[in-house]
Amino acid sequence: MAAGRGGVWHDASPIGTDRFQGYQLWLALPPAIENGPPQSQYLSSQEVPQAGPARVVLGSYAGAVSRVRAPDGVSLLHVRLADGERWRYRPPTGHTVAWAHTDSGTLMAGGTELQRELAIFDESDEPIDFAAEGDTEFIVGSAVKHPHDLVTGYYSVHTDAQALQEGEAQIARIGAELRALGRIR
């Protein structure tokens, strides 16, 4: 989903499901589309390509290309490793920003043990080695460094103060409309 213009209000819960687990990844969009029309896309789990132990959620990796429409220059993988298994992530060309988050198990990354933690790696285009202690599930992402200073608000991230103001004004407008309809308090 791309909120664009702050024009998306969601409760982050799939219909008919009381409990689920997932990630929200907030990306700063390029100026040309950051306040564009909102977009959403839905894919089944079978439509997410796999490369070794990694499912390619965004971008591409090892010849597998995600069907998710996203800005160029970002990849996000969902990885499952068995106890004792090792895996090397080679970021795509130009990706110098990387992060990982463990969901289950213990992950060794860069000499650090991670358990349900977020790791932000030093800026580099070098491969990252991972090792699992116990069955381990995690996400790893990498990107081309964003070329703009980022301006953050309560609900959004933008490339300048005016874009932030426009986006948050749209969020306030949608909130007022939903309150008037009795859909939220």
C-alpha positions in Angstrom: 0.0 0.0 0.0 1.2 3.5 -0.8 -0.6 6.1 1.3 0.1 8.9 -1.0 -1.3 12.3 0.1 -2.0 10.7 3.4 -5.2 9.3 1.8 -5.3 5.9 3.4 -6.9 5.0 6.7 -6.6 1.4 7.8 -6.8 -0.7 10.9 -4.1 -3.2 9.8 -6.3 -6.2 10.4 -7.3 -8.7 7.7 -11.0 -9.2 7.4 -12.3 -12.2 9.3 -9.0 -12.6 11.3 -8.8 -11.9 15.0 -5.1 -12.5 15.2 -2.3 -12.2 12.7 1.4 -11.2 12.5 3.0 -8.9 10.0 5.3 -6.0 9.4 4.6 -2.4 8.3 7.5 -1.0 6.4 7.4 2.8 6.1 9.4 4.0 3.1 10.0 7.6 2.1 8.7 7.9 -1.4 10.4 9.9 -4.1 9.0 13.5 -4.3 7.2 12.8 -7.6 4.9 10.3 -6.0 4.9 11.0 -2.2 1.7 12.9 -2.3 0.2 11.1 -5.3 -3.0 9.1 -5.3 -3.2 6.2 -2.8 -2.6 2.7 -4.1 -3.0 -0.8 -2.7 -2.2 -4.2 -4.1 -3.0 -7.7 -2.8 -1.1 -10.8 -3.5 -1.5 -14.4 -2.3 1.4 -16.0 -0.5 1.9 -18.2 -3.6 2.6 -15.1 -5.7 5.6 -14.2 -3.6 8.8 -15.5 -5.3 11.5 -17.4 -3.5 15.3 -17.5 -3.8 16.8 -20.1 -1.5 15.6 -19.5 2.0 14.3 -16.0 1.2 10.9 -14.9 0.0 11.2 -11.7 -2.1 8.6 -9.4 -0.7 9.9 -6.2 -2.4 12.4 -5.6 -5.1 14.6 -8.4 -6.4 17.1 -10.9 -5.1 19.1 -13.7 -6.8 17.0 -13.6 -10.0 13.6 -13.5 -8.2 11.5 -10.4 -8.7 8.6 -9.3 -6.5 5.3 -8.5 -8.1 4.7 -5.8 -5.5 4.7 -2.3 -7.1 7.3 -0.3 -5.2 9.9 2.4 -5.9 13.1 1.2 -7.4 16.1 0.8 -5.2 14.6 -1.2 -2.3 14.5 -4.9 -1.5 12.8 -6.7 1.4 13.1 -10.4 2.0 11.4 -12.8 4.5 13.9 -15.5 5.5 13.6 -18.8 7.3 16.7 -20.7 8.5 16.8 -24.0 10.3 18.9 -24.4 13.4 22.6 -24.1 12.6 21.9 -22.9 9.0 24.0 -20.1 7.6 23.1 -17.7 4.8 24.8 -14.8 3.1 22.8 -11.8 1.9 24.4 -10.0 -1.0 22.6 -6.6 -1.4 21.7 -5.6 -5.0 24.1 -3.2 -6.7 23.9 0.3 -5.2 22.2 -0.8 -2.0 24.3 0.6 0.9 21.6 0.8 3.6 20.5 -2.4 5.3 18.4 -3.6 8.3 17.1 -6.9 9.7 14.5 -7.8 12.3 14.1 -11.2 13.9 10.7 -12.6 14.5 11.6 -15.9 16.1 14.7 -17.8 17.0 18.2 -16.3 17.5 20.0 -14.8 14.6 23.7 -14.0 14.6 24.5 -11.1 12.3 27.7 -9.1 12.2 28.9 -10.7 15.4 25.7 -9.7 17.2 23.0 -11.9 18.6 19.5 -10.8 17.7 16.3 -12.0 19.3 13.1 -10.1 18.3 15.2 -7.1 17.6 15.9 -4.6 14.8 19.4 -4.3 13.6 20.6 -1.4 11.4 23.8 -2.2 9.7 26.7 0.2 9.0 26.4 1.8 5.6 28.1 -0.6 3.1 27.5 -2.6 0.0 29.2 -5.7 1.5 27.4 -9.0 2.0 25.9 -9.7 5.4 26.4 -13.2 7.0 23.6 -14.6 9.0 23.5 -17.8 11.2 20.5 -19.3 13.0 20.5 -20.6 16.5 17.3 -22.6 16.6 14.8 -22.3 13.8 14.8 -18.7 13.0 12.6 -16.3 11.0 13.5 -12.8 10.1 13.2 -10.0 7.5 16.2 -8.3 5.9 15.9 -5.2 3.8 18.3 -3.1 1.8 18.1 0.1 -0.2 19.8 2.7 -2.2 20.4 5.6 0.3 17.5 8.1 0.0 18.9 11.3 -1.6 16.7 13.7 0.4 16.7 14.9 4.0 13.6 13.4 5.6 11.0 15.3 7.4 9.0 13.2 9.8 5.5 13.9 11.3 3.3 12.0 13.6 1.8 9.8 10.8 4.2 10.1 7.9 7.6 10.7 6.4 8.2 13.2 3.6 11.0 14.8 1.6 10.2 18.4 2.7 8.0 20.4 5.2 5.4 21.3 2.6 4.8 17.7 1.5 4.5 16.7 5.2 2.0 19.5 5.8 -0.1 18.5 2.8 0.0 14.8 3.8 -0.9 15.4 7.4 -3.7 17.8 6.4 -5.2 15.0 4.3 -5.0 12.6 7.2 -6.8 15.1 9.4 -9.5 15.7 6.8 -10.1 11.9 6.4 -10.2 11.5 10.2 -12.8 14.2 10.5 -14.9 12.7 7.7 -14.7 9.2 9.4 -15.7 10.7 12.8 -18.6 12.5 11.2 -19.8 9.2 9.7 -19.4 7.5 13.1 -16.9 5.0 11.8 -14.2 6.1 14.3 -14.2 8.0 17.6 
